[in-house]
Structure formats: C-alpha cells, structure tokens
Amino acid sequence: MEHDLITTDELIGRTVTIIECTDPSWVHQTGLIIDETQQTFLIEIENKHKRIAKKNTTFAFEYHGKKTIVNGSRLVYRPEDRIKKTR
C-alpha cells in the first residue's frame, strides 16, 4: 500500500534515485526533485539540473523510512491532479 501512497504525495523536495531509464547514463544517479511537470521531473544531480522523463523510467524514493520503487508511468499526471487522485 505504501507504493500507492507515494504516487499521490508531493514529490518536489524528495531525494530520488533513477533505477531504470532509456538513457543508461542516468541509471543509479541520485538527486533532489526540484520541479515537476506532467511528463518530467527536474532533478538536481551534482549541482546540475537535469530534466528526466517520467515515462519509461523507474524511480526509487525513500518514503517513510523505506525504499519505494515506482514505475514512472504511474506518475504521468499533472502534479496537482496526481495528488488529488485519491482525495
């Protein structure tokens, strides 16, 4: 159930690790989500801002003290719509 909770929670400000990505150079990169659009995250990695597509990417979040892995296609919503989904 925790897996479902993170998909409806605020993600800006969270640390994220890229587990799978169509661009293999991003795999295992960890950074801070600083912005979110319907299709992408803007992640600060090593003081650089990188825009990563949600679709076709798998992310790992630290959520309530546990590592939670989420397929990015489950996050492809406008942030405000994704957060309201279960309220």
N, C-alpha and C positions, 0 to 999 in steps of 0.2 A: 504494500500500500504506500510506503514511503516513496516509491518510484513514481506513483501517480501524483503525490503531493507536490513534488518539486516542479512538475510541469505546469502547475497553477500558481507558483510562488514567484516573487520578484527575483530576477537573476542578476540584474545590474549590481555590481559590487561583490559578486561571488567569484571565488577562485575556481577556475575550470582547467581541466587537462583534456587535450584532444586525444582520443583513443584510436579512432579510425577517420581517415579523410581521403578524398580523391587526390589530394596533393600530399604525397608521403613525407615531404619535408616538414609538415606540420604535426605529424604523429608524435606523441609524447611531449609536445610543447605545453607548458603551463603558464597561465596568465590570469589577469583580472578582467572581468567583463565590465567595460565602461559605457557601452551603449548597446541598444538592441533595436532592430527593425523587424519587420515581418519575416524577412528571408535571411538575415545575417546577425551575427554578434560582432561588435568591435571589441577586440581583446588587446589589452596592453601586455606585450611579451617582451621582456628585457628592454624596457623603456621605448619600445616601438609599438605603434598602433597597427594592428592587422585586422582586416575585415574577413571573417570566415563565414561561409555559407552554412546555414543550419542543416539543410537537406544534404543527404549523403555524408554526414559527419556524425560520429559518435563521441559524446562528451562524458567526462566523469566529473561529478561535483562532490564536494564534501558537504553533506547535508545531514544535520542533526547528529554529527559525530560519526557518520558512516559514509563510505564511498558509494555514491549512487551513479549508475551508468544509464544514460538516456540517449536513445536514438534521436538525432536532431530533427528528423521528420515529424516527431511528436511535438516539436516546439515551433513549427512553422505557422505562427499566428501573429497578428499584431500584438505587441506585449500586453496592451490593455484588454484585448479580447481573450488572450490566453489566461490571464489572471482571473478574469470574470467567469471563465468557463464553468466552474463548479460552485459558484456562489449563488 
